[in-house]
Amino acid sequence: MAQRKLGRRSDHRMSMLRNLTTSLLLNGRVVTTVPRAKEVRRLADKMITLGKRGDLHAIRQANSFLFDKEAGKKVFTEYNAKYADRNGGYTRIIKTGYRRGDASEMCIIELV
């Protein structure tokens, strides 16, 4: 599966995306650039799908990916019930304009 490189080495990129995904699941919304948000959307949807599955293997997979155990608990308690009848599309990307310093396109990624 192809992914964006985001100007980072593979280990730094994965760590950054794991951090953003954890922050999104904890806080419900994150302000970031559009390419990062599009990558985080893929990972966040996978984590919520694991939460809906809810078995022991899914719990271990989610906890090994997320940096904060509280985010894992939220996935398997809150988001499990919230998105039980929804088939994907758990996040929304709202474009907010351009960053002043380098004119990168900014957006808000939030849980629906």
N, C-alpha and C positions, 0 to 999 in steps of 0.2 A: 504494500500500500504506500503510495507516494505521499510525502509530506513536505511542508515548507521548511527551508533551512534557517530562516530568520537571522542569518548572519552570526550564527553561533556554532561552536563545536557540538557534536552529537550529545556528549554528556552534559554540557552546560544547557543546551536546548531542552533536553528531557527534564532536567532539574527545574528549569524555569517554568516549563509547562505543568509539571507536577505541583509547583508552588501556586501558580495561578489557579489551577483546578481546585486545590485545597482551599484557597481563599474564596473562590466562587461558591463552593459548597458550604463554607462556614458563614459567609456574609450575605449571600444571595445576589450580589452584584459586584462587578469589578470594572474599573476604568482602565483601558489598555488600547493598544493599536489594533487596527482591523485584522491584519494577518495573524497576529497572536490570538485574537478572539476566535477566529475561524478554526484554529488548531485546538484551542481550549474547548470549544463547543463539542468536538469529536470525543475528547477524553471525558468531559463532564457527562455527556449522554451515556457513555459506556459505564461510568460509575453508578449512575442512577439506574441503569438497566440491571447492573449487578445487585443493587439494593432491592429491586423488585423481585429478583430471583430468590434472594434471601437464604440460601442454604449455606452450610459451613464453608464450602469451597469459595463461594462468592464473597463471604465476609473476609476470608483470608486474602483473597486477591485484592479487594478494595483496600484493606489495611496495609498491604505491602506496597501499594501505589501511593496512597495519600500520606502526607507528612504529619498530619495531626489526627490522633485517634478520635477526637471530638467530631471531626468531619465525617469519619466512618460511622460513628453512632448516629449522626444526623441522617446520613444516607439510608441507614437500615431502619430507622424509626419514623422520622418525619417525612422524608421524600418517598419512602416506600408506600405510605398510605396516600400521600398527596397525588402521586402520579400513577396510581394503580390502574386506572381506566384509560390512560393515555399511551398511545403507541409511538413513542419517540417524540422528538421536537420539544425537549424540556428547557431549551435556552432561547433567548431572544437577543439579537445584536442591534443596537440603536446607534447609528452614526451621529457624532456630536460636532464634527468640524475638524480643524487641523491644529496641531500643536504649534505653539508660537516659535519654539526654538529651531525645529528642523522641518516643519511643515508635514509631519507624519499625520496620516488620517487617524483620528481617535474615535473611540466608540465606548459604549457601555454594554457589557455582556451581563445579562441577568437571567435568573431562573423565572420561567413563566408562572 
